[in-house]
Structures are given as C-alpha cells and as structure tokens.
C-alpha cells in the first residue's frame, strides 16, 4: 500500500501552467501507448483523455505542471474517473474541485 501512496501526486491549481487552448502534445514518457500523443484542447473528450494520461503517469509535480491547465481541469474533473485516493488528494488541496450538488428549482 505504501507504494501506491507514493504515486498519488497532487498540486495546487494555481501552480498548473499547461496550455488552455491549442494542441497539447505529451511526451512518450507520459503517453507511450499512442502513435500520436497530440490532443486538441478545444475537444472536451480529448482534454479528458490527455489529463487522464498525465494524471495516471505522474510520479512528481513536474509531470503535471506543464501539461495541466486549471480551468480545463475544473471543466473535466467530474468526468475523469480517477481512483478515490487520487481524487481525494487533489480535492483536499483544491476544495473548488469538489462536486457541488445540483441547484434545485425554487
């Protein structure tokens, strides 16, 4: 279990420095299973896929910071399907990521 905990990397949203538009190209060290690890950031499904690759492969904050963008991460957060421990670590550091209950009609 200790080995699994070492690989739960979370950073503050303010530290993220990834692009908010255009094409995100991930290095082979993060996205080794695709022939072309390029993701169109205007396509929400591609953002979700790219961020899942990055968050799964990260072993240190430097693996996250240049690729993730705070606004895009917030947008896809609820759909990433992260393991509970990883999700909890990110939400503890960034409470704004926690799911908000749907607004009720008055």
N, C-alpha and C positions, 0 to 999 in steps of 0.2 A: 504494500500500500504506500509506503514511503516513496517508492519510485514514481508512482502515479502522481503524488502530490508535487514532486519536483517539476512536473511538466504542466502545471496549472499556472500560466503566466497571464497576468492582467496588468494593464497600465491605465492611468488616468486619461480620460477622453481629451483633456487639454494637451496632453503630450503627443497625441497622434498627429502625424504630419503627412499622411498619404493624400494623393490627389482626390479631388472632389468631382472631377469630370474627365472626359477623355478616355484613354485606354490604359489600363493597368497591366503591366507585363511583369509576371512573377518569375523569380529566378528558379532554376531547376532544383535548387536546394529546398525550395518550398513546394513547388508544384512539379514533381518529377513524373507524374503519370499521364500528362497530356503532351501531345506533339507540339501544340502551340498554346502556351500558358498566357494568352492575352485575353483580357476581359473588358468589355465595353461597359463603362460605368454609367451610361445612360439607360442600361437594361437592368432592372432590379434583380432579375433572376441571375444574371451574370455577376452582379455585385455580391449577391448571397453566396454563390459558388466560390468566388475568389476569396471572400472573407472566411468562409469555412476552411478552405485550404490553408490560408495564412494562420488562422487560429489553431488549427489542428497540428500544424508543423512547428509552431513557435516553441523555442526552447529558452528564449531570453527576450527581454523587451525589444532589443534591436531587430528582432524578426517581425515585430508588429508595427512599430512606429512609422517606418517609411511607406507602409502599404495601406494602412487603415486610415480612414477619414471619419471623424467624429459624427458628422451629420449623416453620412451614408450608413455608418454602423448603427446609429439610432433608428434609422429607417428600416433596416432589415433585422434588427435584433430579435424580435419575437419569432422570426421565421428561420433562424439559424440552426435550431435543433442541437444546441450544444449540450454536452454532458452536464448533469446537475452541478457537479463540483466546480467546473469551469465557469458556468453561468453565475453561480453564487459568488465566486471570487470577483468577477467583473462587476456584478451588481453591488457588492459591498464597497468597492472602490468608486463606483459611479452610480449612485442611487437613482439618477434620472433614467437609467436603463430598465428599471423595474417596470413590469407591466402595470398599466393603470387600468382599473375597471372601466368598462364601457359606460359612457354617460347615459343616464336614464332620462326618458322624456318626462317633462313636468306636467 
